[in-house]
Amino acid sequence: MLMRTAGQVHASQHNDLQESQTNTFTFDLLVNSDNIKLNRFDLINIKSLPLQTDFYNPVSWNIHSGFDRENKKENLSYNNEIGIGRTLPFTSFARISFLADIGSDNLDYYIKPNSLIELFTSTNSKLGFNSSYKQYNGDYFYQNDIYSSYKYNSYIFTLKYTNDNSKNENKYFLVIKYNF
């Protein structure tokens, strides 16, 4: 189980031009029957995924600096990442984003193409699939996520399944975010 707390700003407009997210000083705890450990700590994590239309051609981008365990050994590593791409509609209630990121885990540099598909099932809920592939010099790490999010008042509840090539390939998460 994963829990996320701390300050977060989240703006989401159903079937509109933008989706952006800013996390500062947020953290995830990985809770097992054996222990509790830090899974992720974001110093700053900004995603801007504005929807491209016939008349509006914005760039999608993200920037991240913090600690995470998104690597094969699941070691807590210092991560910096920046990416650029596009977000396109493919129905009136769904979008797809393609980003190309560059980054480093403890100064181990990588490139990471990733794609995100989101289906907005209502103004308060969405289903998503995210797939990424980190290519290091001589090694790689892939991660696929399937999730469902629901916004209730100032909270966002997310159930997520992750499959990757780490030592614990299949993970299930419950993420609770509070928006200030």
Order of alpha helices (4+ residues) and beta strands (2+ residues): beta-beta-beta-beta-beta-beta-beta-beta-beta-beta-beta-beta
